Amino acid sequence: MFITLTSPLDMHLHLRDGAMLQTVAPLSAETFAGAIVMPNLVPPIETEEALLSYKERILKASNSETFTPYMTLFFKPTYTKEFLESLKDELTAIKLYPAGITTNSEGGLSGFDVEELRPTLTAMSELNIPLCVHGETNGFVMDREAEFSSIYEMLASNFPKLKIIMEHITTKESVALLDKFENLYATITLHHLLITLDDVAGGMLQPHLFCKPIAKRPEDRAALLKVALEGHPKVMFGSDSAPHPQHAKEACGCAAGVFTAPIALQVLTELFMKHSSVQKLQAFVSDNAQKIYTNITVPKTTITLDERAFVVPDKYGEVVPMYAGETLKYSIVI
């Protein structure tokens, strides 16, 4: 059986830089028409020069005539409307990180004072620049996202014209917020649709499934699956594919991130077929995102998947993917 997807998009992607960028960028560009690229490099992407230079490196590394990197800035409350307006043709969104909450986020926000944030968030509202948020507190690890709900509510109610993307949601509480506030949207990863904390640490520790936000409970996974499989118009696929070299994952102080970019469409197809919802897959991997991100232009591409076994490589360069060495049910037709 063949499944064809039009202009699939990854609305939350880590491409890193340097040698890692050279390894992973072609893997996303091979199957996705475009991707929202995260700005948490070292140093983070905070200036026009840094943004344009990073985009150029991505385009060169991806070696694709169709793949479009949608660029983001690392949030700072000091961005002016004039600065953002000058970048509007190159800037797709701004990513907000609480300080120290995930990889390379030490320069993020240490507090959420509405008046301090108001000038930048008002300017973003007026310029139709979405705010992408890594929504976790620094509390107990299983409660961090649920505890952040009050901050989402504060942002959504104080800036009703601002599109706010709750990134890589993992809890039923976040799912409930989608229908509570008109301006809240969400990305959902592949791995959070598949695993719970038990898969990460219920037996032998699985470092290549360790990520932030950490996988949660079965009822949380069920809530994510429901809105993805039904094609909820406010959710979209964002892989949060986060490559780290094998030595950084299989180590004391294991780096957080699951590398799924080269297998995402194959596994999503199998998952949606399993639940008799393949007719909703196009919305989840492209159509919803294009309706939410009205400020992007999407290349017209098609990707066809065949019900033919695909053995996942043990490694891509120095990065171990999810399902390394295992056989998937679907392959991408080249």
N, C-alpha and C positions, 0 to 999 in steps of 0.2 A: 504494500500500500504506500502511495506517495502522498506526502503532505507538503504544500507549497506555502511559504510565508512571504509576505511583501514587506520590504524595508524594515526588517527587524532592528530594534533599537535596544541598547543597554543603557539605562538611565542612571547608572551609578557604577563607575568603573575606575579602578586604579591601574595606571600604566607605569608608575614609577619613572625612572630616568636612567640614563647611561646604558650599561650593558643589559640591565633588566628590561628597559624599554625596548631595546632591539629584539629581545626574545619574545615579549608578550604582545606587543602592538600588532604584529602581523596576524596573530591568532584571532584577535577580535575583528580586525579589518577583513579577514577572510569570510566571515559569516554575518557581521552586523553592518548595517548601513551607516550607523553613527552611534556615538556614546557620549554621555555626560562624564567628563574626565575630572576626577577629584584633584584639588590643589594642594594637598598636604605633603609637599616635597620638603626637602631641607636645602635652603630655606623655603618657606611656603610661597605660593604664587600670590603676591599682593600688589604688584605694579603692572602697568601697561607693558613695559619692556619684558618683564618676566613672563607674562601671559603670552605675548606674541612669540617670544623665543621658544617657549615650551610647545606651543602649537606647531611651530615650524619643525621642531625635533620629532613630534608625533607623526606629522604627515610624512616626513622623510623615512621614519622607521616603519610605518605601516605599509609603505610601498603599495598603495591602493589608489585607484583613480576615483573611487566612489565613497570610501569611508570618510565620514565627517566627524572630527572631534569637536564636541560642544564644550567650550572652555568656561572655567569657573575661577573665581577669586576666593581666597581665604578671607572670611569675614573679619572686618575691622569696623568699629563704630565711628571711625573718623572719615570714612569715605564720603565725599561730597556729591551732590547731585551733578555738579559740573564735571567732576571726574568720571562718574558712572556714565553720564550722557556721552562723553567723548569716546567711551569704549563700547557703546551700545551695539555696534555692528559686529563686535568680536566676542562680547560677553554674553553667555547664555544664562548663568545663574551665579549666586554667591553661596558658599558653603560655610555654615556656622558650626564650630566645634566648641563644646565646653572644654576648658583648659585641662590638658593631660588625660583626656578620657579614652583616647585611642592612639594609633600610630601617628607620630609626628604632629601632635595636637597641643604641644606645650604652650604655644602662643595663642590659644583659644580664649574664649570668654571665661572670666572667673566669677561673673555675676550677671544678673539679668535685670538691670535697672531700666524700666521702660523709657524714662526721659533721656537716658544716655543713648539708647538705641534709636530713639524716635527719628532724628534727622536722616540717618542712613536708611532705615526701613521705610520711611515715608517717601524718600527719593526712589527707592526700589519699587514701591507701589505705583508711583506715578510713571515710571519708565517700563513697567511690565517686566521686571527682572525677578524671577522666583528666588525665594530663600530656601535653600536645602539645609536641613538640620540633622545633626547626629544627636538624637534625643536620649541622653542618659545623664543621670546625676552621678555623684561619686559615692552613693550609698551601697548597701549590700548588693552584690552583683546580680542576683536574680530579680531584684526589685528596681533597678536603676531606670529602666525604661518606663515602667508604670509610674514611678515617682516623677518622671519628667512630664507627665500628662498635664499637670497644672501650669507648667511653663508654656506648653503648646496652647492651652486655653487662653493664657494671658496674651500671647502673641497674636493668636487668631482674633480675639475680641478687640484688641487695641489697634490692630492694623487690618481691618476687614477687606481691604482691596489688595492686600499682599497675598500672593500665592505662596503657601508654605508647604514644602514637601517634607513629610516625616520619612526620613531615610531608613531603609532596611528595617522596617518594623518587625517586631517579634512577639508581640503580646496581644491578647484579646482586648485589653484596654485601649491600645492604639487603634485597633480595628473599629472599636466603638466610636472613637473620635471622628472618623470619616463622615459619619452621618450626623454629627452634632454641629460641625462648623463647615459652612459652605466653602471656605478658602483653605481647608486642610486636605492634602492629598498624600499619597504614600508610594514608596517603592518597596517591593518584596523580592528577596533573593531566592535563588534556586535552593540553596542549602537549608534555609529556614522553612521551606515548604516540605522538606524531606526528613530533617533530623530533629531530635530533642536533646536535652542535656544528657540523657541516658546514653545516646550514641557517642557522645564525646568522652564521658567519664564514668559511665555505668559499669564498665569492665576494665580492660586495659585502656589506659589513656590513649586517645586518638589525636595526636597533635595536628594532623592535617585537617581536622574538623573544628579546631579551636578558633573562635572568632569573637569579635566584639561588634554588636551586642552578642552575648553568648546565647546559644540555643536554649529555649525555655521548655515549658511543659507540653504534654500531648494536647491539652485543651487550647493552648496558644497556637500550636501548629494547625490544629483543626480550624481555628478561626481564620488564619491566613489562607489556608487551602480553600475555604468556602468562598471568600471574596475573589480570589484569583480565578478559581474554576467557574464562577458564575459570571465573570467578565465585569465585575464592579467597575463603573466608569472612573473611579477616583484612585484606582491602583494600577501600577505599571511595573514591568520587570526592570529591576536594577540588580545586576549580579553581585555587586560589591566584591567582585573577583579581586583578590588582594594577594598578589604573588610575593613570596619570600623565598630565598634560597633554602634548600633542604637543610643545611646546617643550622639555620636560624629557627626552623620549625622543630627539628628533632634535637632539642637542646634544653638545658635548664634556662628558664625564662623564655619559654616558647613564644615566638612572635604570633600575633593575632591576625588571622586572615585565611580564607578558603579560596583556592584557585580553581575557578570553574569556567573561565572564559571559553576554552576550547571544547567543552562538552555541554554547555548550557542548553543550546537549542535541541540537541539530541535527547537530553534527559527530560526537558520540559515537554517535548512531543510525547515521549513515553508516558509521562505522568498524566498529561491531559487525555491521552487515549485511554489509559487505565480507568479514568473516572468518567469516560464517555462525554468529555467536554472539549474535544479538539476544536470544535467550531468557535470556542471562545479564546483560543490561543492567539489568534491574530490581534485581537483587542489587547490582550495582556502584554504582548511583546512589541506592539507598535501603535495601534490605532488610538488607544487611550492616551499614550504619551504625547502624540501629536495634537490632541485636543487640549491637553493640559499645558503643554509648552507651546503656546501659540507664537512664540518668538523664534522658532527654529524652522529651517528649510531642510527637508529630508530627501536624500537621493532616492530615486526609484530603483530598487533592486529586488531580486527574488532569490530565495533560498529554498531548495527542495530537499526533503528528507525521505529516505527510503527505509522500509522495514527490512533492514539488512544489518547483520552484526558488525559492531565496531569495537575493537579492542583498544581501550584507553592506554596510551603510552605510559610507561613508568615515570618518565620525566619529560618536561619540555625545558631544555637547557638544564638549569639547576633547580627548577621548580617542580614539585610533585603535585599533580592535579588531584582533585576529588575523583574517587573511583579509579585510581591508578592501577593498571594491570587487569581491571575487570572488563567484562564484555557488556556493552550496551546493546539495546534492541534496535536502535535506529542509527543510520549513518547519513551524513550529508553527501548529496550527490554532487560530485565535482564535474 
